């Protein structure tokens, strides 16, 4: 059986961006489907040059002007562009001379703008698009409708097939197409090799890292704390590193799209607001595999089950938020320890508060922080609060508050 190619939600965003910008960059972790997506665009006259090819990479670095030359009005796709930062100033010269839209499509497994070797940002000339591992809705062939429906208070009445055990299976499967059908043992071997290659080879080409062992241990520790607040002091003490080193290594993991940061909400001058960010594994399949978690044991471990299910929900929501610049995501915690897992804000100021619960029972107490936020923080804008849970039926719990089946985010 050949490899399955899934239709990616961002493909329309890429096409739109090519009509707006002279250069478009698709960034995302290795093996998340960037090259496949570029081929699926099927734009007549386009050509792909991959810097994973050592000969191509050598030419790109030795003769950047020659490497980026192309036929007029044709699209040149440069794959893994972070391997040749010297291309960026040359691309700038070309697109400043010729302002035609959609001249170059770049893909990269690192956030180019965060790399010290890149001195040209192509600001005003380049649009960027994040490609994440597959969302479950993409795997199922569904359209990304949840956020639009949620802001309208339009939830599915019932959604079957997303019990706690079902969601854990989806979370353990993750979103890397290469590993979806693998056994748990094969997946662990694949992700270990993936991370070794990334940390020992790719990072060596891009950044200065003093200790790969500490970076890897820090990565695994962050995976184990996914969906939790991170205390930098814990890490500096455990690994014997300075705060500056912790911050730099954390930045590297974010630059490689292995760890995501969700910042604290700051939409008011309320002086009780927390300021710390939460960090999430960028893929729950990787998280479970590298932590060597057993799905049957996690099912009966409320802490681990809660972390991986909340992380999986984050990945599903983030994949839809990426499609629409009108939405931003944050999280809320105040000094009284009132906490909301996710706050999604639309450009008109309206908000969706999301709490995640791994269980199939919901009570009024699960809504107390959402209700407080509705009454105290969002008085000038519309607010809908939901508790995503592993039951099958949408239930009202007061004004603009709903218990919603977790599977509705994939419909």
C-alpha positions in Angstrom: 0.0 0.0 0.0 1.3 3.4 -0.9 1.6 6.3 1.4 -1.7 8.2 2.0 -1.7 11.8 1.0 -4.1 13.8 3.1 -5.8 17.0 1.9 -4.4 19.8 4.1 -6.5 22.6 5.4 -3.9 25.3 4.8 -3.7 24.6 1.0 -6.2 27.4 0.3 -4.3 29.8 2.6 -1.1 29.1 0.7 -2.9 29.8 -2.7 -4.3 33.0 -1.3 -0.9 34.1 0.1 0.7 33.5 -3.3 -1.7 36.0 -4.7 -0.8 38.6 -2.1 3.0 38.2 -1.5 6.0 38.0 -3.7 7.4 35.2 -1.5 5.5 32.7 0.7 7.1 30.5 3.3 5.6 27.4 4.8 7.2 26.5 8.1 6.7 23.5 10.3 8.5 20.5 11.9 10.3 18.0 9.7 8.1 15.2 8.3 4.9 17.2 8.8 4.1 17.3 5.1 5.5 20.6 3.8 7.0 19.1 0.6 3.9 17.0 -0.1 1.8 20.2 0.3 4.0 22.1 -2.1 3.5 19.4 -4.7 -0.3 19.2 -4.1 -0.5 22.9 -5.2 0.1 21.6 -8.7 0.8 25.1 -10.0 1.7 25.0 -13.8 5.3 25.9 -14.5 6.4 25.4 -10.9 9.7 23.7 -10.0 10.9 22.2 -6.7 14.6 22.5 -5.7 15.3 20.6 -2.4 18.2 21.5 -0.2 18.0 18.1 1.4 19.9 17.1 -1.8 23.5 17.7 -0.9 24.5 18.8 -4.5 21.6 21.3 -4.6 22.5 22.6 -1.2 26.2 23.1 -2.2 25.2 25.0 -5.3 22.7 27.1 -3.3 25.4 28.2 -0.8 28.2 28.7 -3.4 26.1 30.4 -6.1 22.9 31.7 -4.5 22.1 34.1 -7.3 22.3 31.4 -9.9 20.4 28.9 -7.7 17.3 31.1 -7.4 17.2 32.1 -11.1 14.0 31.0 -12.8 11.8 31.6 -15.8 9.7 34.8 -15.5 6.2 34.2 -14.1 7.1 30.7 -12.9 7.0 29.6 -9.3 10.2 28.3 -7.8 9.7 26.1 -4.7 12.8 25.9 -2.5 12.5 23.0 0.0 14.3 23.2 3.5 15.5 26.7 2.8 17.0 27.1 6.3 20.0 25.1 4.9 21.1 28.1 2.8 20.4 31.4 4.5 22.5 33.2 1.8 19.5 32.8 -0.5 17.5 35.4 1.4 19.4 38.6 0.3 19.4 37.3 -3.3 15.7 36.7 -3.2 15.2 40.2 -1.8 17.1 41.7 -4.8 15.0 39.7 -7.3 11.6 40.6 -5.8 12.5 44.2 -5.2 13.3 44.5 -9.0 10.2 42.5 -10.0 7.2 43.0 -7.7 5.0 40.2 -9.3 3.2 38.1 -6.7 3.9 34.4 -6.1 7.4 34.2 -7.4 8.9 32.0 -4.6 7.5 29.4 -2.3 9.9 28.4 0.5 9.6 25.6 3.0 11.5 25.3 6.2 11.8 23.0 9.2 12.8 25.9 11.4 11.5 29.4 11.9 13.9 31.3 9.7 13.2 34.6 11.4 14.6 33.1 14.7 17.9 31.9 13.2 21.0 33.9 14.0 22.4 33.2 10.5 19.5 34.9 8.7 20.0 38.6 8.4 17.3 39.3 5.9 13.6 38.9 7.0 12.0 39.8 3.7 9.6 42.0 5.7 6.7 43.3 3.6 7.6 40.9 0.8 7.0 37.5 2.4 4.0 35.9 4.0 4.4 33.0 6.4 2.2 30.0 7.0 2.5 27.4 9.8 2.0 23.7 8.8 1.4 21.5 11.8 1.2 17.7 12.0 -2.2 16.4 10.8 -5.3 17.4 12.8 -7.7 14.6 13.3 -10.3 16.5 11.2 -7.8 16.4 8.3 -7.3 12.7 8.7 -11.0 12.1 8.8 -11.5 14.3 5.7 -13.7 16.9 7.5 -13.8 20.7 7.0 -12.5 23.0 9.8 -15.9 24.5 10.9 -15.7 24.3 14.7 -14.5 27.9 15.6 -17.0 29.6 13.3 -19.8 27.5 14.8 -18.6 27.9 18.4 -18.5 31.7 18.2 -22.1 31.5 17.0 -23.0 29.0 19.8 -23.8 26.4 17.2 -22.6 23.0 18.6 -23.5 19.5 17.4 -26.3 18.1 19.5 -24.5 14.7 19.8 -21.1 13.4 18.7 -20.4 9.7 19.1 -17.1 7.9 19.1 -15.0 10.1 21.3 -15.0 8.4 24.7 -11.9 8.9 26.9 -10.4 5.7 25.5 -11.1 6.8 21.9 -9.5 10.3 22.5 -6.5 8.7 24.1 -6.0 6.5 21.1 -6.2 9.5 18.8 -3.7 11.4 21.0 -1.3 8.4 21.1 -1.5 8.2 17.3 -0.6 11.9 16.8 -0.5 13.7 13.5 2.7 12.5 11.7 1.4 10.8 8.6 4.5 8.5 8.5 3.6 7.0 11.9 -0.2 6.8 11.9 -0.4 3.1 11.1 2.7 2.0 13.1 2.7 -0.2 16.2 3.5 1.6 19.4 7.0 -0.1 19.4 7.7 1.0 15.8 6.5 4.5 16.6 8.9 4.8 19.6 11.8 3.7 17.4 10.8 6.1 14.7 10.5 9.1 17.0 13.7 8.4 18.8 15.5 8.3 15.5 13.7 11.4 14.4 14.7 13.4 17.4 18.3 12.1 17.3 18.6 13.2 13.7 17.1 16.6 14.5 19.1 17.3 17.6 22.5 15.9 16.4 22.4 16.9 12.7 19.9 19.7 11.9 20.6 21.8 14.9 24.4 21.5 14.4 23.9 23.2 11.0 21.7 26.0 12.3 22.7 26.9 15.9 25.3 26.7 18.5 24.4 24.1 21.2 26.9 23.3 23.9 25.2 20.1 25.2 22.9 18.0 23.1 22.3 15.7 26.0 20.9 18.5 28.1 18.9 19.8 25.2 17.3 16.3 24.7 16.6 15.9 28.4 15.1 19.3 28.6 12.9 18.5 25.6 11.7 15.3 27.3 11.0 17.2 30.5 9.0 19.8 28.7 7.0 17.0 27.0 6.2 15.6 30.4 5.0 19.0 31.5 2.9 19.7 28.4 -0.1 21.8 29.1 1.4 22.9 32.4 3.1 26.1 33.6 6.8 25.9 33.5 9.1 27.1 36.3 12.5 27.9 34.8 14.1 27.4 38.2 13.2 23.7 38.2 15.0 23.2 34.9 18.1 25.3 35.7 18.5 23.4 39.0 17.8 19.9 37.6 20.2 20.3 34.6 22.8 22.6 36.3 22.4 25.3 33.6 22.1 29.1 33.8 18.8 30.8 33.2 20.1 32.2 29.9 20.9 28.7 28.7 17.4 27.5 29.6 15.9 30.4 27.7 18.1 29.8 24.6 17.4 26.0 24.6 13.7 26.6 24.9 13.9 29.1 22.0 15.6 26.4 19.9 12.9 23.8 20.6 10.2 26.4 19.6 12.2 27.4 16.5 12.2 23.8 15.4 8.4 23.5 16.1 8.8 20.8 18.7 7.4 22.8 21.5 4.6 25.5 21.3 4.1 28.4 23.6 0.7 29.8 24.6 1.0 33.1 26.2 -1.0 34.5 29.1 -4.1 36.6 28.2 -3.5 40.3 28.8 -6.7 41.9 27.4 -7.3 44.1 30.4 -5.5 46.1 33.1 -6.8 43.8 35.8 -3.8 43.6 38.2 -4.4 40.1 39.2 -3.5 38.6 35.8 -0.9 35.9 35.7 2.0 36.4 33.2 3.5 33.0 32.7 3.2 31.1 29.5 2.1 27.5 29.1 4.1 25.1 26.8 2.7 22.3 24.7 4.1 19.4 22.8 3.6 20.1 19.1 2.5 16.5 18.6 0.9 14.1 21.1 2.2 11.0 19.2 5.7 12.2 19.7 4.9 13.1 23.3 3.6 9.7 24.2 6.4 7.8 22.3 9.4 9.7 23.7 8.0 9.6 27.3 7.4 5.8 26.8 3.9 6.1 28.0 1.6 3.1 28.0 -1.9 3.9 26.9 -3.6 1.5 29.3 -1.8 2.9 32.3 -2.4 6.5 31.2 -6.1 5.8 31.0 -6.1 5.3 34.8 -3.6 8.1 35.5 -5.6 11.3 35.7 -2.6 13.6 35.6 -1.1 12.1 32.4 -4.5 11.6 30.8 -5.4 15.2 31.5 -2.1 16.5 30.0 -2.1 14.5 26.8 -5.8 15.1 26.1 -5.5 18.9 26.7 -2.4 18.9 24.5 -4.3 17.0 21.8 -7.2 19.6 22.0 -4.7 22.4 21.7 -3.3 20.9 18.5 -6.8 20.6 17.0 -7.7 24.1 17.9 -4.4 25.6 16.8 -4.7 23.9 13.4 -8.0 25.8 12.8 -6.7 29.1 14.3 -3.8 29.1 11.9 -6.3 29.3 9.0 -7.8 32.6 10.1 -5.9 35.7 11.1 -9.0 36.9 12.9 -8.3 34.5 15.8 -5.7 34.4 18.5 -5.2 31.9 21.3 -4.1 32.5 24.9 -4.7 31.1 28.4 -5.8 32.7 31.6 -4.8 32.4 35.2 -5.0 35.0 38.0 -3.6 35.4 41.5 -6.7 33.7 42.9 -5.8 30.7 40.8 -8.8 31.0 38.6 -7.8 29.3 35.4 -9.1 28.8 31.9 -7.3 26.4 29.6 -7.7 28.4 26.4 -9.1 31.8 25.4 -9.7 32.3 21.7 -10.3 35.9 20.8 -11.8 37.1 17.5 -10.8 40.3 15.9 -14.0 42.0 16.9 -13.2 41.3 20.6 -15.6 38.4 21.1 -14.2 35.5 23.0 -14.5 31.7 23.4 -13.3 30.2 26.7 -12.4 26.5 26.5 -11.9 24.2 29.4 -10.8 20.6 28.7 -12.0 17.7 30.8 -10.9 14.1 30.2 -13.9 12.6 31.9 -17.5 12.0 30.6 -19.3 13.6 33.5 -19.8 17.4 33.8 -21.1 19.5 36.8 -21.8 23.1 37.4 -18.6 23.5 39.3 -16.6 22.8 36.1 -17.9 26.2 34.8 -17.2 28.4 37.8 -14.1 30.0 36.2 -15.8 30.4 32.8 -18.8 32.1 34.5 -16.6 34.4 36.6 -14.7 35.4 33.4 -17.9 36.0 31.6 -19.3 38.3 34.4 -16.0 40.1 35.2 -13.6 40.2 32.3 -15.7 40.2 29.2 -18.5 42.6 30.0 -17.9 44.7 26.9 -17.8 41.8 24.4 -19.6 38.6 23.8 -18.3 35.5 25.6 -19.1 31.9 25.2 -17.7 29.4 27.6 -17.4 25.7 26.9 -16.2 22.6 28.7 -15.0 20.0 26.2 -15.6 16.6 27.7 -15.6 12.9 26.6 -19.4 12.5 26.7 -21.6 12.5 23.6 -24.2 15.2 24.2 -24.1 19.0 24.2 -25.6 20.3 27.4 -26.5 23.9 28.5 -25.1 25.1 31.9 -26.4 28.7 32.1 -26.1 31.8 30.0 -23.7 31.1 27.1 -22.1 28.2 28.9 -22.1 24.7 27.4 -20.7 21.2 27.9 -19.6 20.1 24.4 -18.5 16.7 23.2 -14.8 16.8 22.6 -15.3 15.3 19.2 -17.1 18.4 18.0 -13.8 20.2 17.5 -13.1 17.6 14.7 -16.4 17.9 12.9 
